């Protein structure tokens, strides 16, 4: 890890953000978290009501990075083969020989927008699992590798529940971040009106290429992490688990199921990217705090008591951050509760 490599990473990050803001107004936190995930090879679930430019943001990001892009509109009648592709019968016109040839589906792109992913049945949702974890799909007993890099950026509408299929916890866990996309501020919405109701329109331009992005991902992986930071991350994630020795009283009261080891891995990776963008070659506690909300909010399952009292996963994460002392979180990740 050199100062030059960190500087190159920060400059690339600044250029991508500047280019995105040619088409996207505001949404600073959303863009920051999306870029953190991209730098760590993570998948992202964006949750927000319609009309907040989630689709435009993802397609603009693909253009900035010069990556191939496909949008898959998830509907109740979508089948797994509509995503992964299928074997089609081919008849040779000269020999009349019949063979099966694989016809790739829309999953074969660098950036996949899984639009309204909760509108399709679990069988089709599960078709994404192998691609998200292993970077390949298996059709007819044959494996087909996906392009590298590969990202699934899914959207979900939180206000419509009729006719939807909530993602199972096993699939939610495959997403590095759950990013909350909120309404723009008054000034931002005024600027949106200016940009979108006139004759002029801006198109994002290429900033990086796939090879450059892979190199930046390698730089992020090289950021150092001290044992004390590992212990703090373990204290946070293990503290969410009911039935563990490390659980806190409020967790026992409000949580049904806590975060697994993949959450700890994603907190560390996100913190590495955050530290690198600060220009630091090592992770600090504040880097962990900056990414723990989007990593944990979809991995904590609250119970009925929490719902009745308006306790959300974000509230629980905030309380974990307040009650677990980084200086006391040592050893096997045992929470050091503040006095």
C-alpha positions in Angstrom: 0.0 0.0 0.0 1.6 3.2 -1.2 0.7 6.9 -1.0 0.5 7.1 -4.8 -2.0 4.2 -5.0 -4.2 5.8 -2.3 -4.0 9.1 -4.2 -5.0 7.4 -7.4 -8.0 5.8 -5.7 -9.2 9.1 -4.2 -8.8 10.9 -7.5 -10.8 8.2 -9.4 -13.5 8.4 -6.7 -13.8 12.2 -7.0 -14.0 12.0 -10.8 -16.7 9.4 -10.7 -18.8 11.4 -8.2 -18.4 14.6 -10.2 -19.6 12.8 -13.3 -22.6 11.2 -11.5 -23.6 14.6 -10.3 -24.1 15.8 -13.8 -27.2 13.6 -13.9 -28.0 13.0 -10.2 -29.0 15.8 -7.9 -28.0 15.3 -4.2 -28.2 11.8 -2.8 -24.6 12.2 -1.4 -24.9 9.4 1.1 -26.5 7.0 -1.4 -23.7 7.6 -3.9 -21.0 7.3 -1.3 -22.3 3.9 -0.1 -22.8 2.7 -3.6 -19.2 3.5 -4.5 -18.0 1.8 -1.3 -19.7 -1.4 -2.4 -18.4 -1.2 -5.9 -14.8 -0.8 -4.6 -15.2 -3.9 -2.5 -17.0 -6.1 -5.1 -20.3 -6.0 -3.1 -23.9 -6.1 -4.2 -26.4 -3.4 -3.1 -30.1 -3.3 -2.3 -31.5 0.2 -2.7 -34.8 0.8 -0.9 -36.9 3.8 -1.7 -40.2 5.0 -3.1 -40.6 5.4 -6.9 -39.3 8.5 -8.6 -36.0 8.9 -6.6 -33.7 8.2 -9.6 -32.5 4.8 -8.4 -32.6 3.4 -11.9 -30.9 6.5 -13.4 -28.2 6.4 -10.7 -27.3 2.8 -11.5 -27.3 3.2 -15.3 -25.2 6.4 -14.9 -22.7 4.6 -12.7 -22.3 1.8 -15.3 -21.6 4.5 -18.0 -19.1 6.2 -15.8 -17.2 3.0 -15.3 -17.6 1.9 -18.9 -19.2 -1.4 -17.8 -21.9 -3.4 -19.7 -25.3 -2.8 -18.2 -28.6 -4.7 -18.2 -31.9 -3.9 -16.5 -34.2 -6.7 -15.5 -37.7 -5.8 -14.6 -38.9 -8.3 -12.0 -42.5 -9.3 -12.5 -44.7 -12.2 -11.1 -44.4 -14.2 -14.3 -40.6 -13.9 -14.6 -38.9 -17.3 -14.8 -35.4 -18.3 -13.7 -34.4 -19.0 -17.4 -35.5 -15.5 -18.3 -32.6 -14.2 -16.1 -29.8 -16.8 -16.5 -30.5 -17.9 -20.1 -31.4 -21.3 -21.4 -30.3 -24.1 -23.8 -32.0 -23.8 -27.2 -32.2 -26.5 -29.9 -30.1 -25.7 -32.9 -30.6 -27.5 -36.3 -27.7 -27.3 -38.7 -29.1 -26.4 -42.1 -26.5 -28.4 -44.0 -26.2 -31.6 -42.0 -29.6 -31.5 -40.2 -27.6 -32.2 -37.0 -29.4 -31.2 -33.8 -27.5 -29.7 -30.9 -28.3 -27.6 -27.9 -26.7 -24.2 -27.7 -26.7 -21.9 -24.7 -28.4 -18.5 -25.2 -27.2 -16.2 -22.4 -29.8 -14.3 -20.4 -29.6 -10.6 -19.3 -27.5 -11.6 -16.2 -24.5 -11.7 -18.5 -23.4 -8.1 -17.9 -21.0 -6.2 -15.5 -23.8 -4.3 -13.8 -27.3 -5.8 -13.3 -30.2 -3.6 -12.2 -32.7 -6.0 -10.6 -35.6 -3.6 -10.6 -38.3 -4.2 -8.0 -36.7 -7.5 -7.0 -39.5 -8.3 -4.5 -42.1 -8.5 -7.3 -41.1 -11.9 -8.5 -41.6 -15.3 -6.8 -38.8 -16.8 -4.6 -37.9 -19.4 -7.3 -36.9 -16.6 -9.7 -35.3 -14.5 -6.9 -33.1 -17.5 -6.1 -31.8 -17.6 -9.7 -29.6 -14.6 -8.7 -28.0 -16.4 -5.7 -25.4 -18.4 -7.6 -24.4 -15.4 -9.7 -24.0 -13.1 -6.7 -21.9 -15.6 -4.7 -19.9 -17.4 -7.3 -19.9 -15.2 -10.4 -21.4 -17.9 -12.6 -24.6 -19.6 -13.6 -25.3 -23.3 -14.1 -27.7 -24.2 -16.9 -28.2 -27.8 -18.1 -25.4 -29.0 -15.9 -22.8 -26.7 -17.4 -21.2 -23.7 -15.7 -21.1 -20.4 -17.5 -18.8 -17.7 -15.9 -20.1 -14.1 -15.7 -18.2 -11.0 -16.7 -15.6 -9.6 -14.3 -16.3 -7.3 -12.5 -19.9 -8.2 -11.7 -22.4 -6.4 -9.5 -26.1 -6.9 -8.7 -27.8 -3.6 -7.8 -31.4 -4.3 -6.8 -34.2 -1.9 -6.0 -37.2 -2.4 -3.8 -40.3 -0.3 -3.2 -41.0 -0.2 0.6 -44.6 1.1 0.4 -46.3 -1.5 -1.7 -46.7 -4.9 -0.1 -49.6 -6.4 -2.1 -48.5 -8.9 -4.7 -44.9 -8.8 -3.5 -42.5 -11.5 -2.3 -40.2 -10.4 0.6 -36.6 -11.5 0.0 -35.7 -14.4 2.4 -32.9 -13.7 4.9 -30.6 -16.0 3.1 -30.7 -13.8 0.0 -30.7 -10.5 1.8 -27.5 -11.7 3.4 -25.9 -11.7 -0.1 -26.3 -8.0 -0.4 -23.4 -6.1 1.2 -25.4 -2.9 1.8 -29.0 -2.0 2.2 -29.1 1.6 1.2 -32.1 3.8 2.1 -32.9 6.3 -0.7 -34.8 9.3 0.8 -36.7 12.2 -0.7 -34.6 15.1 -1.9 -34.4 18.4 0.1 -36.3 21.4 -1.1 -33.3 22.9 -2.8 -32.4 19.6 -4.4 -35.9 19.1 -5.7 -35.9 22.6 -7.2 -32.7 21.8 -9.0 -34.2 18.5 -10.3 -37.1 20.5 -11.8 -34.6 22.9 -13.5 -32.6 20.0 -15.0 -35.4 17.8 -16.1 -38.1 20.1 -17.5 -35.9 22.0 -20.1 -34.6 21.0 -23.4 -31.0 20.4 -22.3 -29.9 17.0 -20.9 -26.6 15.8 -19.6 -25.1 12.3 -20.2 -22.4 10.9 -18.0 -19.1 10.1 -19.7 -16.6 7.3 -19.1 -14.2 7.9 -16.2 -12.7 4.5 -15.6 -12.6 1.1 -17.3 -13.1 -2.4 -16.0 -9.4 -3.1 -15.7 -8.8 0.1 -13.7 -11.7 -0.7 -11.4 -10.3 -4.1 -10.7 -7.0 -2.5 -9.8 -8.7 0.0 -7.4 -10.5 -3.0 -5.8 -7.1 -4.6 -5.2 -5.8 -1.4 -3.6 -8.8 -1.4 -1.2 -8.1 -5.0 -0.2 -4.6 -4.0 0.8 -5.7 -1.6 3.6 -4.4 -2.9 7.0 -6.7 -3.8 9.9 -5.5 -4.0 13.5 -6.7 -6.8 15.8 -8.5 -4.2 18.0 -10.6 -3.2 15.0 -11.4 -6.9 14.2 -12.5 -7.3 17.9 -14.7 -4.2 17.7 -16.5 -5.4 14.6 -17.0 -8.8 16.2 -18.4 -7.2 19.2 -21.0 -5.4 17.1 -22.1 -8.3 15.0 -22.0 -11.0 17.7 -23.8 -8.6 20.0 -26.9 -8.8 17.7 -27.3 -12.6 18.1 -29.9 -13.9 20.4 -28.7 -16.8 22.6 -25.0 -15.8 22.4 -23.0 -15.0 25.5 -22.2 -11.6 24.0 -25.9 -10.5 23.5 -27.0 -7.4 25.3 -30.3 -7.1 27.2 -32.1 -5.0 24.7 -31.1 -7.4 21.9 -32.7 -10.3 23.9 -35.9 -8.2 24.2 -36.3 -7.0 20.6 -34.4 -9.3 18.2 -35.4 -12.7 16.8 -32.3 -13.3 14.6 -29.0 -11.5 14.4 -26.2 -10.9 11.9 -24.0 -13.8 10.7 -20.3 -13.9 9.8 -20.9 -12.4 6.4 -21.9 -9.2 8.1 -18.5 -9.0 9.9 -16.7 -9.6 6.6 -18.7 -6.8 4.9 -18.1 -4.3 7.7 -14.4 -4.9 7.4 -14.4 -4.5 3.6 -16.6 -1.4 3.7 -14.3 0.1 6.4 -11.3 -0.6 4.3 -12.8 1.3 1.4 -13.8 4.2 3.6 -10.3 4.4 5.1 -8.7 4.3 1.7 -10.9 7.2 0.5 -9.8 9.2 3.5 -6.2 8.6 2.4 -5.4 6.2 5.2 -3.6 2.9 4.8 -5.2 1.4 7.9 -8.8 1.1 9.2 -9.8 3.1 12.3 -12.9 2.8 14.5 -14.7 5.7 12.7 -14.4 3.8 9.4 -16.3 0.9 11.0 -19.0 3.3 12.4 -19.4 4.8 8.9 -20.5 1.5 7.3 -22.2 -0.5 10.1 -25.7 0.8 9.5 -26.1 -0.2 5.8 -24.4 -3.6 6.5 -26.5 -4.6 9.5 -29.9 -3.0 8.9 -31.1 -5.9 6.7 -29.5 -8.6 8.7 -31.3 -8.0 12.0 -34.8 -9.5 12.3 -36.8 -7.8 15.0 -39.7 -9.4 16.9 -43.3 -8.3 17.5 -42.4 -6.4 20.6 -39.9 -4.3 18.6 -42.5 -3.6 15.9 -45.1 -2.6 18.5 -42.7 -0.1 20.0 -41.4 1.3 16.7 -38.0 -0.2 17.2 -36.3 -0.6 13.8 -33.0 -2.3 13.0 -31.4 1.1 12.6 -32.4 2.1 16.1 -30.8 -1.1 17.4 -27.6 -0.5 15.5 -27.4 3.0 16.9 -27.8 1.6 20.4 -25.1 -0.9 19.8 -22.7 1.8 18.7 -23.5 3.8 21.9 -23.3 0.9 24.3 -20.3 -1.1 23.0 -17.0 0.5 23.9 -14.3 0.0 21.2 -11.5 0.1 23.9 -13.1 -2.8 25.8 -14.1 -5.0 22.9 -11.2 -7.3 23.1 -10.4 -11.0 22.9 -13.1 -13.0 21.1 -15.2 -10.0 20.3 -16.9 -9.7 23.7 -18.8 -6.5 23.9 -17.4 -3.9 26.3 -20.5 -2.2 27.6 -20.0 1.4 28.4 -20.8 2.5 32.0 
